[in-house]
């Protein structure tokens, strides 16, 4: 699944410099580094299943190390995001949303908390940030 998401990121953000990062040395570092027009940041890609009931909370598998990394990175002025694929839809969240996504939120709050939905909006959001 993650391999497929990486391919989508690479294909959809085709005018960005994109580098997939895989490390087991430092826990919490996001999957993808990007740069576009001199602005760089990090993207952590995640998958979740569409729940059967509207009342079921959505929980994204985010580790405490990933949460801490995104908080620390933002504290020093860095840009980072969680890109979450749910069913056929894809959503972008600020890195600071990691804790809420990991503990679970309603589907309504999931939609509200996302800063972009769909590849075109995601691309434009990252470029503008």
Order of alpha helices (4+ residues) and beta strands (2+ residues): alpha-beta-beta-beta-alpha-beta-beta-alpha-alpha-beta-alpha
